[in-house]
Amino acid sequence: MKVFDYSEVRQYKFYHIAFKVVNLIAKVIFKIKYVGKENVPQEGGLIVASNHICLLDPVFIGLGSGRTLHYMSKYENFENPFLRLLYTHLNAFPVNRGHADKSAVEYAIKIVEGEGALGIFPEGTRSKDLTPQKPKSGAAFVARVAKADILPVSVYSETKIKMFSKITVRFGKPIPYEDLGFTENGGTAEIRAASRKIMEEIQKLWEMRHCE
Protein backbone atom coordinates (compact mmCIF):
# COMPACT_ATOMS: atom_id res chain seq x y z
CA MET A 1 0.00 0.00 0.00
CA LYS A 2 1.24 3.48 -0.87
CA VAL A 3 1.64 5.42 2.37
CA PHE A 4 2.69 8.80 0.98
CA ASP A 5 2.43 10.83 -2.20
CA TYR A 6 5.89 12.13 -3.08
CA SER A 7 4.75 13.73 -6.36
CA GLU A 8 4.54 17.27 -5.02
CA VAL A 9 5.32 19.13 -1.80
CA ARG A 10 2.24 20.03 0.20
CA GLN A 11 1.67 22.24 3.21
CA TYR A 12 -1.28 21.63 5.49
CA LYS A 13 -3.30 24.16 7.50
CA PHE A 14 -3.43 21.66 10.35
CA TYR A 15 0.31 22.22 10.89
CA HIS A 16 -0.22 25.84 11.89
CA ILE A 17 -3.31 25.12 13.98
CA ALA A 18 -1.55 22.29 15.82
CA PHE A 19 1.54 24.38 16.52
CA LYS A 20 -0.51 27.20 18.05
CA VAL A 21 -2.13 24.72 20.43
CA VAL A 22 1.13 22.90 21.17
CA ASN A 23 2.90 26.20 21.82
CA LEU A 24 0.49 26.98 24.64
CA ILE A 25 0.81 23.49 26.11
CA ALA A 26 4.61 23.41 25.82
CA LYS A 27 4.97 26.63 27.79
CA VAL A 28 3.17 24.97 30.69
CA ILE A 29 4.69 21.50 30.51
CA PHE A 30 8.33 22.36 29.70
CA LYS A 31 10.86 25.02 30.61
CA ILE A 32 12.04 25.87 27.10
CA LYS A 33 14.61 28.56 26.38
CA TYR A 34 15.40 29.65 22.84
CA VAL A 35 18.75 31.20 21.97
CA GLY A 36 19.74 32.62 18.57
CA LYS A 37 16.31 32.87 16.98
CA GLU A 38 17.58 35.90 15.09
CA ASN A 39 19.88 33.54 13.16
CA VAL A 40 17.00 31.75 11.42
CA PRO A 41 16.47 32.95 7.82
CA GLN A 42 12.75 33.50 7.36
CA GLU A 43 12.83 33.16 3.59
CA GLY A 44 14.43 30.87 1.03
CA GLY A 45 15.34 27.23 0.85
CA LEU A 46 17.03 25.99 4.01
CA ILE A 47 18.10 22.81 5.75
CA VAL A 48 17.60 22.89 9.52
CA ALA A 49 19.97 20.29 10.99
CA SER A 50 19.88 19.34 14.66
CA ASN A 51 20.97 16.71 17.11
CA HIS A 52 18.16 14.40 18.20
CA ILE A 53 17.32 13.55 21.82
CA CYS A 54 13.56 12.99 21.94
CA LEU A 55 10.41 12.49 19.90
CA LEU A 56 9.36 16.12 20.43
CA ASP A 57 12.50 17.68 18.94
CA PRO A 58 10.70 18.69 15.70
CA VAL A 59 8.10 20.46 17.82
CA PHE A 60 10.65 22.28 19.98
CA ILE A 61 12.62 23.42 16.93
CA GLY A 62 9.52 24.31 14.93
CA LEU A 63 8.10 26.48 17.70
CA GLY A 64 11.29 28.53 17.91
CA SER A 65 12.27 28.74 14.26
CA GLY A 66 9.36 30.74 12.87
CA ARG A 67 9.53 28.59 9.73
CA THR A 68 7.13 25.97 8.44
CA LEU A 69 9.28 22.84 8.65
CA HIS A 70 9.02 19.58 6.74
CA TYR A 71 10.57 16.65 8.59
CA MET A 72 11.68 13.20 7.57
CA SER A 73 10.11 10.55 9.80
CA LYS A 74 10.74 6.82 9.91
CA TYR A 75 8.61 4.80 7.53
CA GLU A 76 7.09 2.74 10.34
CA ASN A 77 5.19 5.80 11.59
CA PHE A 78 3.24 5.85 8.33
CA GLU A 79 2.13 2.23 8.41
CA ASN A 80 -0.52 3.00 11.04
CA PRO A 81 -3.48 4.80 9.36
CA PHE A 82 -4.03 7.26 12.23
CA LEU A 83 -0.35 8.11 12.59
CA ARG A 84 -0.01 8.39 8.81
CA LEU A 85 -2.78 11.00 8.72
CA LEU A 86 -1.31 12.88 11.68
CA TYR A 87 2.28 12.93 10.45
CA THR A 88 1.28 13.83 6.90
CA HIS A 89 -0.75 16.82 8.08
CA LEU A 90 2.18 17.91 10.22
CA ASN A 91 4.19 18.18 6.98
CA ALA A 92 6.26 15.08 7.76
CA PHE A 93 7.17 12.49 5.15
CA PRO A 94 8.39 8.90 5.46
CA VAL A 95 11.91 7.67 4.90
CA ASN A 96 12.98 4.05 4.90
CA ARG A 97 16.11 4.04 7.00
CA GLY A 98 17.05 0.52 6.01
CA HIS A 99 18.33 1.47 2.58
CA ALA A 100 18.82 4.42 0.23
CA ASP A 101 15.30 5.84 -0.10
CA LYS A 102 15.31 7.65 -3.44
CA SER A 103 11.72 8.90 -3.17
CA ALA A 104 12.29 10.48 0.26
CA VAL A 105 15.57 12.10 -0.79
CA GLU A 106 14.05 13.53 -3.97
CA TYR A 107 11.11 14.88 -1.96
CA ALA A 108 13.53 16.50 0.52
CA ILE A 109 15.37 18.16 -2.36
CA LYS A 110 12.06 19.45 -3.80
CA ILE A 111 11.23 21.05 -0.45
CA VAL A 112 14.47 23.03 -0.39
CA GLU A 113 14.48 23.89 -4.08
CA GLY A 114 10.92 25.17 -3.64
CA GLU A 115 12.11 27.71 -1.06
CA GLY A 116 10.92 25.58 1.86
CA ALA A 117 12.63 24.56 5.09
CA LEU A 118 13.65 20.94 5.58
CA GLY A 119 14.19 19.67 9.11
CA ILE A 120 16.63 16.80 9.41
CA PHE A 121 18.57 14.98 12.10
CA PRO A 122 22.00 14.11 10.67
CA GLU A 123 22.45 11.32 13.24
CA GLY A 124 19.51 9.47 11.73
CA THR A 125 18.06 8.42 15.07
CA ARG A 126 17.71 9.59 18.67
CA SER A 127 20.77 9.61 20.90
CA LYS A 128 20.38 7.19 23.82
CA ASP A 129 22.76 9.14 26.07
CA LEU A 130 21.60 12.61 24.88
CA THR A 131 25.01 13.47 23.38
CA PRO A 132 25.54 14.24 19.67
CA GLN A 133 26.42 11.14 17.65
CA LYS A 134 28.22 10.51 14.35
CA PRO A 135 26.34 11.91 11.36
CA LYS A 136 24.98 10.12 8.36
CA SER A 137 25.21 11.70 4.91
CA GLY A 138 21.57 12.74 4.30
CA ALA A 139 21.77 16.43 5.22
CA ALA A 140 24.98 17.01 3.28
CA PHE A 141 23.71 15.12 0.24
CA VAL A 142 20.51 17.19 0.06
CA ALA A 143 22.52 20.39 0.59
CA ARG A 144 24.82 19.50 -2.28
CA VAL A 145 22.07 18.75 -4.77
CA ALA A 146 19.83 21.67 -3.74
CA LYS A 147 22.79 24.04 -3.19
CA ALA A 148 21.28 24.93 0.17
CA ASP A 149 22.58 26.60 3.30
CA ILE A 150 22.53 24.67 6.57
CA LEU A 151 21.14 26.07 9.83
CA PRO A 152 22.77 24.18 12.73
CA VAL A 153 20.62 23.71 15.82
CA SER A 154 21.15 22.01 19.15
CA VAL A 155 18.55 20.70 21.55
CA TYR A 156 20.02 20.35 25.03
CA SER A 157 18.69 18.77 28.20
CA GLU A 158 20.65 17.36 31.11
CA THR A 159 18.12 14.56 31.55
CA LYS A 160 15.71 12.63 29.35
CA ILE A 161 12.75 14.81 28.45
CA LYS A 162 9.82 14.64 30.84
CA MET A 163 7.33 17.08 32.33
CA PHE A 164 8.95 20.33 33.50
CA SER A 165 12.30 19.43 31.94
CA LYS A 166 14.61 22.36 31.27
CA ILE A 167 15.38 22.48 27.54
CA THR A 168 17.56 24.86 25.58
CA VAL A 169 17.12 25.09 21.83
CA ARG A 170 20.02 27.00 20.29
CA PHE A 171 20.06 28.24 16.70
CA GLY A 172 23.50 28.85 15.22
CA LYS A 173 24.45 31.02 12.30
CA PRO A 174 23.73 29.44 8.91
CA ILE A 175 26.55 27.58 7.17
CA PRO A 176 26.60 28.93 3.60
CA TYR A 177 26.51 26.32 0.86
CA GLU A 178 29.82 27.68 -0.41
CA ASP A 179 31.48 26.80 2.92
CA LEU A 180 30.53 23.12 2.76
CA GLY A 181 33.46 22.35 0.47
CA PHE A 182 31.64 20.89 -2.51
CA THR A 183 33.24 20.93 -5.95
CA GLU A 184 31.65 20.23 -9.32
CA ASN A 185 32.97 16.70 -9.64
CA GLY A 186 33.45 15.81 -5.98
CA GLY A 187 32.43 12.41 -4.67
CA THR A 188 31.40 10.73 -1.45
CA ALA A 189 34.48 11.99 0.41
CA GLU A 190 33.21 15.56 0.06
CA ILE A 191 29.79 14.55 1.36
CA ARG A 192 31.34 12.82 4.38
CA ALA A 193 33.51 15.87 5.09
CA ALA A 194 30.50 18.19 4.82
CA SER A 195 28.53 15.88 7.14
CA ARG A 196 31.29 16.12 9.73
CA LYS A 197 31.39 19.91 9.41
CA ILE A 198 27.64 20.16 9.96
CA MET A 199 27.80 17.92 13.02
CA GLU A 200 30.79 19.81 14.41
CA GLU A 201 28.79 23.04 14.32
CA ILE A 202 25.88 21.32 16.07
CA GLN A 203 28.31 19.94 18.65
CA LYS A 204 29.66 23.44 19.37
CA LEU A 205 26.15 24.71 20.03
CA TRP A 206 25.34 21.69 22.19
CA GLU A 207 28.46 22.21 24.30
CA MET A 208 27.15 25.65 25.30
CA ARG A 209 24.46 23.77 27.21
CA HIS A 210 22.04 26.10 29.06
CA CYS A 211 24.38 29.10 28.93
CA GLU A 212 23.47 32.23 26.97
C-alpha positions in Angstrom: 0.0 0.0 0.0 1.2 3.5 -0.9 1.6 5.4 2.4 2.7 8.8 1.0 2.4 10.8 -2.2 5.9 12.1 -3.1 4.7 13.7 -6.4 4.5 17.3 -5.0 5.3 19.1 -1.8 2.2 20.0 0.2 1.7 22.2 3.2 -1.3 21.6 5.5 -3.3 24.2 7.5 -3.4 21.7 10.4 0.3 22.2 10.9 -0.2 25.8 11.9 -3.3 25.1 14.0 -1.6 22.3 15.8 1.5 24.4 16.5 -0.5 27.2 18.0 -2.1 24.7 20.4 1.1 22.9 21.2 2.9 26.2 21.8 0.5 27.0 24.6 0.8 23.5 26.1 4.6 23.4 25.8 5.0 26.6 27.8 3.2 25.0 30.7 4.7 21.5 30.5 8.3 22.4 29.7 10.9 25.0 30.6 12.0 25.9 27.1 14.6 28.6 26.4 15.4 29.6 22.8 18.8 31.2 22.0 19.7 32.6 18.6 16.3 32.9 17.0 17.6 35.9 15.1 19.9 33.5 13.2 17.0 31.8 11.4 16.5 32.9 7.8 12.8 33.5 7.4 12.8 33.2 3.6 14.4 30.9 1.0 15.3 27.2 0.9 17.0 26.0 4.0 18.1 22.8 5.7 17.6 22.9 9.5 20.0 20.3 11.0 19.9 19.3 14.7 21.0 16.7 17.1 18.2 14.4 18.2 17.3 13.5 21.8 13.6 13.0 21.9 10.4 12.5 19.9 9.4 16.1 20.4 12.5 17.7 18.9 10.7 18.7 15.7 8.1 20.5 17.8 10.7 22.3 20.0 12.6 23.4 16.9 9.5 24.3 14.9 8.1 26.5 17.7 11.3 28.5 17.9 12.3 28.7 14.3 9.4 30.7 12.9 9.5 28.6 9.7 7.1 26.0 8.4 9.3 22.8 8.6 9.0 19.6 6.7 10.6 16.7 8.6 11.7 13.2 7.6 10.1 10.5 9.8 10.7 6.8 9.9 8.6 4.8 7.5 7.1 2.7 10.3 5.2 5.8 11.6 3.2 5.9 8.3 2.1 2.2 8.4 -0.5 3.0 11.0 -3.5 4.8 9.4 -4.0 7.3 12.2 -0.3 8.1 12.6 0.0 8.4 8.8 -2.8 11.0 8.7 -1.3 12.9 11.7 2.3 12.9 10.5 1.3 13.8 6.9 -0.7 16.8 8.1 2.2 17.9 10.2 4.2 18.2 7.0 6.3 15.1 7.8 7.2 12.5 5.1 8.4 8.9 5.5 11.9 7.7 4.9 13.0 4.1 4.9 16.1 4.0 7.0 17.0 0.5 6.0 18.3 1.5 2.6 18.8 4.4 0.2 15.3 5.8 -0.1 15.3 7.6 -3.4 11.7 8.9 -3.2 12.3 10.5 0.3 15.6 12.1 -0.8 14.1 13.5 -4.0 11.1 14.9 -2.0 13.5 16.5 0.5 15.4 18.2 -2.4 12.1 19.4 -3.8 11.2 21.1 -0.4 14.5 23.0 -0.4 14.5 23.9 -4.1 10.9 25.2 -3.6 12.1 27.7 -1.1 10.9 25.6 1.9 12.6 24.6 5.1 13.7 20.9 5.6 14.2 19.7 9.1 16.6 16.8 9.4 18.6 15.0 12.1 22.0 14.1 10.7 22.4 11.3 13.2 19.5 9.5 11.7 18.1 8.4 15.1 17.7 9.6 18.7 20.8 9.6 20.9 20.4 7.2 23.8 22.8 9.1 26.1 21.6 12.6 24.9 25.0 13.5 23.4 25.5 14.2 19.7 26.4 11.1 17.6 28.2 10.5 14.3 26.3 11.9 11.4 25.0 10.1 8.4 25.2 11.7 4.9 21.6 12.7 4.3 21.8 16.4 5.2 25.0 17.0 3.3 23.7 15.1 0.2 20.5 17.2 0.1 22.5 20.4 0.6 24.8 19.5 -2.3 22.1 18.7 -4.8 19.8 21.7 -3.7 22.8 24.0 -3.2 21.3 24.9 0.2 22.6 26.6 3.3 22.5 24.7 6.6 21.1 26.1 9.8 22.8 24.2 12.7 20.6 23.7 15.8 21.1 22.0 19.2 18.5 20.7 21.6 20.0 20.4 25.0 18.7 18.8 28.2 20.7 17.4 31.1 18.1 14.6 31.6 15.7 12.6 29.4 12.8 14.8 28.5 9.8 14.6 30.8 7.3 17.1 32.3 9.0 20.3 33.5 12.3 19.4 31.9 14.6 22.4 31.3 15.4 22.5 27.5 17.6 24.9 25.6 17.1 25.1 21.8 20.0 27.0 20.3 20.1 28.2 16.7 23.5 28.8 15.2 24.4 31.0 12.3 23.7 29.4 8.9 26.5 27.6 7.2 26.6 28.9 3.6 26.5 26.3 0.9 29.8 27.7 -0.4 31.5 26.8 2.9 30.5 23.1 2.8 33.5 22.3 0.5 31.6 20.9 -2.5 33.2 20.9 -5.9 31.6 20.2 -9.3 33.0 16.7 -9.6 33.4 15.8 -6.0 32.4 12.4 -4.7 31.4 10.7 -1.5 34.5 12.0 0.4 33.2 15.6 0.1 29.8 14.6 1.4 31.3 12.8 4.4 33.5 15.9 5.1 30.5 18.2 4.8 28.5 15.9 7.1 31.3 16.1 9.7 31.4 19.9 9.4 27.6 20.2 10.0 27.8 17.9 13.0 30.8 19.8 14.4 28.8 23.0 14.3 25.9 21.3 16.1 28.3 19.9 18.6 29.7 23.4 19.4 26.1 24.7 20.0 25.3 21.7 22.2 28.5 22.2 24.3 27.2 25.6 25.3 24.5 23.8 27.2 22.0 26.1 29.1 24.4 29.1 28.9 23.5 32.2 27.0 
